Amino acid sequence: MLSRLLMVFKIPELRQKIILTLILLAVYRLGYSLLLPIIDQERFVEILQRTSQGTLGQIMQTMSLFSAGALGNATIFGLGIMPYISASIIFQLLGTVYPPLEALQKEGEAGRKKINEYTRYATVAIALAQSFFWVRVLQSQGQADGGTGFLLSDYSGIWYQIMAAFMMTAGTVLLMWIGEQIDEYGIGNGISLLIMAGILAQMPRALGEILAPAFQSGRFNIKLGSDAGVDKLLLLVFLFVAVIIGVVAITQAQRRIPIQSAKHVRGRRVLGGTRQFLPLRLNQSGVMPIIFASSLLVIPQMIFSWAYQVFPSQIWLLTLSQLFGLDRGFVYNVCYILLIYFFAYFWTSITFNPKEMADNLKDYGSFVPGYRPGQRTAEYLDDVMHRVTYVGAGALALIAIVPTLMAAGMNINPLVASFYGGTGLMIVVSVALDVVQKIDSHLVMRGKGGLLETDENL
C-alpha cells in the first residue's frame, strides 16, 4: 500500500491536484480563526455554553455539522456552504416543474453553466438573508439572557449588523469559490470535501464528550454500567466499525445488467458476440439525500421556535418545535426517512438517464438479452434502477437513524452519536471513497494499478 501511495505522488498532474486540494482545504480551516470584529466573543462563549442544549444551540450544532460552517464560533465562515446547498436544492426542484429551467437542463454543458450562474446569484441572496437573520438572533438571544446582546456596545447599531451580514456572506462566497476550484483543478467533489473537513475537525471534540465522564473523578474510570463504561465504549466501537463496513458495502455495491454485443463479420474475422455487464450502483445518489434531508429538517424547528418566541401563548408552537428538536422522536425520524427516499429518487432521476443509456447501447451494437433495443430496454433499465434505488435509500435511512437509536438507548448526545455511528461517519467514508476512486481513474488511465485493486490485479 505504501508503494502505491508513493506512486500517486510520482505522477506530476495528480500530485499537483492533490497538493492544490490540500492547500484550499487549509485555507478553509484557517478561516475559522477570522472572528467577526463586532462580536463580544467572551460573552458569546459564556452564554453559548449555557444555551448549548437549548433550541439555539441545537440549531447551531446541526447546521454546523452539514454546512462546513462554525455558527458556534461567530466567524466569517459561520454560515458555511448552507446557502449554496439551499440554492442548489431550489434550482434542482424548480428544474422539474419550471419549463425554462427544464429546457436549460436539456442544453447540456451550456445550460448547466447558466444554471450554475443562477445558483451563485441565489446563494448570495440567501446568504445575505440568513446572515442578517443570524446576527439579529445573536443580538436578541444575548438581550434575553439579561445583557445588551452579543454585539459590542459601540457596534450594536443596525449598520454594524448589516456589515457583519456582508462579512458572513463574503465568507460563504469564498467557500463556494474554493469548492468550485477543487472541482475544476483539484481532486474530488469540492463541496463534499468541505463538509468532510468540517466533520473531521469536530470529531476530536465529540470523542472528548464521550470520554469526559471517565475522567470526572480525576482519574481514568470506565467501570461496567457507568456513563463511560466498558460496555458503552465497546458498543460504540462496534457501531463505528459496522457503519464503516456498511457504508463501504453500499457505496461499492452494484446491480450488474448482462449485456450482449452483436456479432459482425469483417473479412474473415468474426467480431463481437461477447457477454459483458452494465453496472448500476446501489447508491447512485451518494450522501446527498442525507445532507439535503438534514438541512431541510432544521428549518421547521427554527420556524416554530421563532414563532413561539413571538407568540408565547401558543403552546402548540412549542410542541411542534420539540417534535423536530434534538431528541428526534418518531415524527422527526418518519420525516427524515421520507425525505431521504424522496431525494434519493430525485437525485437518481437527475444523474441517471435510461433512455440515453439505451440509445448508447443500440449505437454500439449491444443489447440486453430478452429486451428489444431502444424504448423497451430504456423501460427495463428504468424499472431496475427504481428497485435498486429503493434498497439503497433504505440502507441510507437505516444508517441515518443509527444516531437516534444510540442516543435513546445509550444516553448519548445525538450530535455526538452522529459522528461515530451514523450520518457524519457516512459522509466522511463516502467522500473518502469517492476521492480514492477518482485517484484510481487517473492511475488506470496511465496503466497503473489502482489503490483499491488487489495484488492479483496489479
C-alpha positions in Angstrom: 0.0 0.0 0.0 2.8 2.4 0.8 4.4 1.8 -2.6 1.0 2.6 -4.3 0.7 5.9 -2.3 4.2 6.9 -3.4 3.3 6.1 -7.0 0.4 8.6 -6.7 2.9 11.4 -5.9 5.2 10.4 -8.7 2.6 11.5 -11.3 3.1 15.3 -11.7 -0.5 16.1 -12.7 -2.1 14.0 -9.9 0.4 15.4 -7.4 -0.5 19.0 -8.3 -4.2 18.2 -8.0 -3.8 16.7 -4.5 -1.5 19.5 -3.3 -3.9 22.2 -4.5 -6.8 20.4 -2.9 -4.9 20.3 0.5 -3.9 23.9 0.2 -7.5 25.0 -0.4 -8.8 22.9 2.5 -6.1 24.5 4.7 -7.4 28.0 3.6 -10.9 26.8 4.5 -9.8 25.8 8.0 -7.8 29.0 8.6 -11.0 30.9 8.0 -12.2 29.7 11.4 -9.7 32.0 13.1 -11.2 35.1 11.5 -13.8 36.2 14.1 -16.5 38.8 13.4 -15.0 42.0 14.8 -18.2 43.4 16.3 -19.0 40.3 18.4 -18.2 40.2 22.1 -16.6 36.8 22.0 -16.2 36.3 25.8 -19.9 36.9 26.4 -20.8 34.9 23.3 -18.9 31.8 24.5 -20.3 32.2 28.1 -23.9 32.3 27.0 -23.4 29.7 24.3 -22.3 27.2 27.0 -25.5 27.8 28.9 -27.7 27.5 25.9 -25.9 24.6 24.1 -28.7 22.2 25.0 -31.5 24.7 24.0 -33.1 25.3 20.7 -30.5 27.9 19.6 -27.6 25.6 20.5 -29.2 22.6 18.7 -29.8 24.5 15.5 -26.2 25.8 15.5 -24.7 22.3 16.0 -26.9 20.7 13.4 -26.3 23.4 10.8 -22.5 23.4 11.5 -22.4 19.6 11.0 -23.9 19.6 7.5 -22.8 23.0 6.2 -19.0 23.1 6.9 -19.7 26.1 9.0 -19.0 27.3 12.5 -22.0 29.1 13.8 -20.8 28.4 17.4 -17.6 30.4 16.8 -19.1 33.6 15.2 -16.6 33.6 12.4 -16.8 34.9 8.8 -17.3 31.2 7.7 -20.2 30.9 10.2 -22.8 30.0 7.6 -20.5 27.6 5.8 -21.9 26.5 2.5 -25.5 26.0 3.7 -26.8 28.9 1.4 -25.2 27.2 -1.6 -26.8 23.9 -0.7 -30.1 25.6 -0.3 -29.8 27.3 -3.6 -28.9 24.1 -5.3 -31.9 22.3 -3.9 -34.2 25.1 -5.0 -32.9 25.1 -8.6 -32.9 21.3 -8.9 -36.5 21.2 -7.7 -37.5 24.1 -10.0 -35.9 22.3 -12.9 -38.6 19.6 -12.7 -41.6 22.0 -12.6 -40.4 25.2 -14.3 -40.2 24.8 -18.1 -37.4 27.4 -18.8 -35.1 25.7 -16.3 -36.0 22.3 -17.6 -35.1 23.5 -21.1 -31.7 24.8 -19.8 -31.0 21.4 -18.2 -31.5 19.7 -21.6 -29.0 22.1 -23.3 -26.0 20.2 -21.9 -22.9 21.9 -20.8 -24.0 25.4 -21.8 -27.3 25.0 -19.9 -25.5 23.6 -16.8 -23.2 26.7 -16.7 -26.2 29.0 -16.9 -27.9 27.2 -14.1 -24.7 27.3 -12.0 -24.6 31.1 -12.6 -28.2 31.5 -11.3 -27.3 29.3 -8.4 -24.4 31.6 -7.4 -26.7 34.7 -7.5 -29.3 32.9 -5.4 -26.5 31.8 -3.0 -25.5 35.5 -2.4 -29.2 36.5 -1.8 -29.8 33.6 0.6 -26.5 34.2 2.5 -27.4 37.8 3.0 -30.8 37.0 4.4 -29.5 34.1 6.6 -26.5 36.1 7.9 -28.6 39.1 8.8 -31.2 36.9 10.5 -28.4 35.2 12.4 -26.9 38.4 13.6 -30.3 39.6 14.8 -30.8 36.3 16.6 -27.4 36.7 18.3 -28.4 40.2 19.5 -31.9 39.2 20.7 -30.6 36.0 22.4 -28.0 37.9 24.3 -30.6 40.5 25.4 -32.9 37.7 26.5 -30.2 36.4 28.9 -30.2 39.8 30.7 -27.5 41.6 28.8 -27.0 44.0 26.0 -26.6 41.3 23.4 -23.6 39.6 21.9 -22.6 42.7 19.9 -20.2 45.1 21.4 -22.0 48.1 22.9 -20.2 50.5 20.4 -21.2 48.4 17.4 -24.8 47.4 18.2 -26.4 49.6 15.6 -28.2 48.4 12.5 -25.4 49.4 10.2 -22.9 47.3 12.1 -25.3 44.4 11.9 -25.5 44.8 8.2 -21.7 45.0 8.0 -21.5 41.7 9.9 -24.0 40.1 7.5 -21.9 41.2 4.5 -18.8 39.7 6.1 -20.5 36.3 6.6 -21.9 36.5 3.1 -18.4 37.1 1.7 -17.2 34.1 3.7 -19.9 31.9 2.1 -19.0 33.1 -1.4 -15.3 32.4 -0.7 -16.2 28.8 0.4 -18.3 28.4 -2.7 -15.3 29.6 -4.8 -13.0 27.2 -3.0 -15.4 24.3 -3.7 -15.5 25.2 -7.4 -11.7 25.4 -7.7 -11.4 22.0 -6.1 -13.9 20.6 -8.6 -12.0 22.1 -11.6 -8.4 21.9 -10.6 -8.2 19.6 -7.6 -9.3 16.1 -6.9 -12.8 15.1 -5.6 -16.0 17.0 -5.2 -15.2 20.4 -3.6 -18.4 20.9 -1.6 -18.4 17.3 -0.2 -14.7 17.7 0.8 -15.5 20.9 2.6 -18.3 19.2 4.6 -16.0 16.2 5.3 -13.2 18.6 6.6 -15.7 20.3 8.9 -16.9 17.0 10.3 -13.4 15.7 10.9 -12.5 18.9 12.6 -15.3 18.4 15.2 -14.7 14.7 15.8 -12.0 15.1 18.5 -14.4 17.3 20.5 -17.1 14.7 20.1 -14.7 12.0 21.3 -13.9 14.2 24.3 -17.5 14.5 25.2 -17.9 10.7 25.1 -14.8 10.1 27.3 -15.4 13.1 29.7 -17.4 11.0 32.3 -14.5 8.6 32.6 -12.3 11.4 34.0 -14.7 13.2 36.3 -13.2 11.7 39.4 -9.7 12.9 38.4 -8.6 9.5 37.2 -9.5 7.2 34.4 -12.5 5.1 35.3 -14.6 3.0 32.9 -16.5 0.7 35.2 -19.2 -1.5 33.7 -22.5 0.2 33.6 -21.2 3.8 34.2 -21.7 6.8 31.8 -18.4 5.9 30.2 -18.4 2.2 31.0 -16.6 -0.6 29.1 -19.9 -1.9 27.7 -20.8 1.5 26.2 -17.4 2.1 24.8 -17.2 -1.3 23.2 -20.7 -0.9 21.7 -19.6 2.5 20.2 -16.5 0.9 18.7 -18.6 -1.9 17.3 -21.1 0.5 15.7 -18.2 2.6 14.4 -16.7 -0.4 12.6 -20.1 -1.7 11.5 -21.1 1.7 9.9 -17.8 1.9 8.1 -18.3 -1.6 6.7 -21.9 -0.8 5.8 -21.0 2.4 4.0 -18.3 0.8 2.0 -20.6 -2.1 1.1 -23.4 0.3 0.0 -21.0 2.5 -1.9 -19.3 -0.3 -3.8 -22.5 -2.5 -4.3 -23.7 -2.8 -7.9 -26.6 -4.4 -9.8 -25.0 -5.9 -12.9 -27.2 -6.0 -16.0 -26.0 -8.6 -18.6 -25.1 -7.0 -22.0 -24.7 -9.0 -25.2 -22.8 -7.4 -28.1 -24.0 -8.3 -31.6 -21.7 -10.4 -33.9 -20.4 -8.9 -37.1 -18.0 -10.1 -39.8 -15.1 -8.1 -41.1 -13.3 -10.0 -43.8 -12.5 -13.4 -42.4 -12.8 -12.3 -38.8 -16.0 -12.5 -36.6 -16.1 -9.7 -34.1 -18.4 -9.1 -31.2 -20.7 -11.6 -29.6 -19.1 -11.2 -26.2 -21.0 -11.0 -23.0 -20.4 -8.1 -20.6 -22.1 -6.3 -17.7 -23.6 -2.9 -17.2 -23.1 -1.9 -13.6 -25.8 0.1 -11.8 -24.8 1.5 -8.4 -26.9 0.6 -5.5 -26.4 4.1 -4.1 -26.5 6.2 -7.2 -27.1 9.5 -5.2 -24.3 9.1 -2.7 -24.7 11.1 0.6 -26.6 14.0 -1.0 -30.1 12.7 0.2 -28.9 12.7 3.8 -27.3 16.2 3.5 -30.4 17.6 1.8 -32.9 15.9 4.2 -30.9 17.0 7.3 -30.7 20.6 6.0 -34.4 20.9 5.4 -35.4 19.4 8.7 -33.5 22.2 10.5 -36.0 24.7 9.0 -39.2 23.6 10.8 -37.6 23.7 14.3 -36.2 27.2 13.5 -39.5 28.5 12.3 -41.6 27.0 15.1 -39.1 28.2 17.8 -39.1 31.7 16.4 -42.9 31.7 16.2 -43.2 30.5 19.8 -41.0 33.4 20.9 -43.2 35.8 19.1 -46.5 34.2 20.3 -45.6 32.6 23.7 -49.2 31.9 24.5 -49.5 29.4 21.6 -48.3 26.2 23.3 -48.8 24.1 20.1 -45.9 26.0 18.5 -43.6 24.8 21.3 -44.9 21.3 20.8 -44.1 21.4 17.1 -40.7 22.8 17.8 -40.0 19.9 20.2 -41.1 17.3 17.7 -38.3 18.5 15.3 -35.9 19.1 18.2 -32.6 17.4 19.2 -34.4 14.4 20.8 -35.5 13.4 17.3 -38.6 11.4 18.1 -41.0 9.4 16.0 -42.2 12.4 13.8 -38.7 13.6 13.1 -37.5 10.1 12.1 -40.5 9.5 9.8 -40.0 12.8 8.0 -36.2 12.1 7.8 -36.8 8.7 6.2 -39.4 10.1 3.7 -37.1 13.0 2.7 -34.2 10.6 2.2 -36.3 8.4 -0.1 -37.5 11.5 -2.0 -34.1 13.0 -2.5 -32.6 9.5 -3.4 -35.1 9.1 -6.2 -34.9 12.8 -7.2 -31.1 12.7 -7.4 -31.1 9.4 -9.3 -33.5 10.8 -11.8 -31.1 13.7 -12.5 -27.9 11.6 -12.7 -29.3 8.5 -14.4 -30.9 8.7 -17.9 -32.1 5.3 -19.0 -33.2 6.5 -22.5 -29.7 7.9 -23.2 -28.1 4.7 -21.9 -30.4 2.5 -24.1 -29.6 4.6 -27.1 -25.8 4.3 -26.5 -26.2 0.5 -26.2 -28.1 0.5 -29.5 -25.5 2.7 -31.3 -22.6 0.4 -30.2 -24.5 -2.7 -31.3 -25.2 -4.1 -27.8 -28.4 -5.2 -26.2 -29.9 -6.6 -23.0 -30.9 -10.3 -23.7 -34.7 -10.7 -23.8 -35.4 -7.0 -24.4 -35.7 -5.1 -27.7 -33.1 -2.3 -28.2 -34.4 1.2 -27.7 -37.6 2.1 -25.8 -38.1 -1.4 -24.3 -34.5 -1.5 -23.0 -34.9 2.0 -21.5 -38.1 0.9 -19.7 -36.3 -2.1 -18.3 -33.3 -0.1 -17.1 -35.6 2.5 -15.5 -37.5 -0.3 -13.7 -34.3 -1.9 -12.4 -33.0 1.4 -11.2 -36.2 2.2 -9.3 -35.9 -1.1 -7.5 -32.2 -0.7 -6.8 -32.8 2.9 -5.5 -35.5 1.7 -3.1 -33.0 -0.7 -1.5 -30.2 1.9 -1.5 -32.4 4.6 0.0 -33.5 2.1 2.7 -29.9 1.4 3.6 -29.1 5.2 3.7 -32.1 5.7 6.0 -31.1 2.9 8.3 -27.6 4.4 8.8 -29.0 7.9 9.2 -31.2 6.9 12.1 -28.5 5.0 13.9 -27.5 8.1 16.0 -31.1 8.4 17.2 -31.1 4.8 18.4 -27.7 5.3 20.0 -28.9 8.5 21.8 -32.1 6.9 23.1 -30.5 3.6 24.2 -27.1 4.8 25.5 -27.9 8.3 26.7 -25.5 10.0 24.3 -25.9 13.4 22.7 -27.4 12.7 19.2 -25.0 15.1 17.6 -22.1 13.3 19.2 -23.5 9.9 18.2 -23.9 11.1 14.6 -20.1 11.5 14.3 -19.3 7.9 15.4 -22.2 5.9 14.4 -24.3 7.4 11.6 -24.6 10.4 9.3 -21.3 12.2 9.9 -19.3 9.0 9.6 -21.1 8.0 6.5 -20.3 11.3 4.8 -16.6 11.0 5.7 -16.3 7.5 4.5 -18.3 8.1 1.3 -16.4 11.2 0.4 -13.1 9.5 1.1 -14.1 6.5 -1.2 -15.1 9.0 -3.9 -11.6 10.6 -3.7 -9.9 7.3 -3.8 -11.9 6.2 -6.9 -11.0 9.4 -8.7 -7.4 8.9 -7.9 -7.8 5.3 -9.2 -9.2 6.6 -12.5 -6.1 8.8 -13.0 -3.9 5.8 -12.3 -5.8 3.4 -14.6 -5.6 5.9 -17.5 -1.8 5.7 -17.2 -1.7 1.9 -17.0 -1.0 1.9 -13.3 -2.7 -0.4 -10.7 -5.4 1.4 -8.7 -5.4 1.9 -4.9 -8.5 -0.3 -4.5 -7.1 -3.2 -6.6 -5.8 -6.4 -5.1 -2.2 -7.6 -5.7 -3.5 -10.1 -8.2 -4.9 -7.3 -10.3 -1.7 -5.4 -10.5 
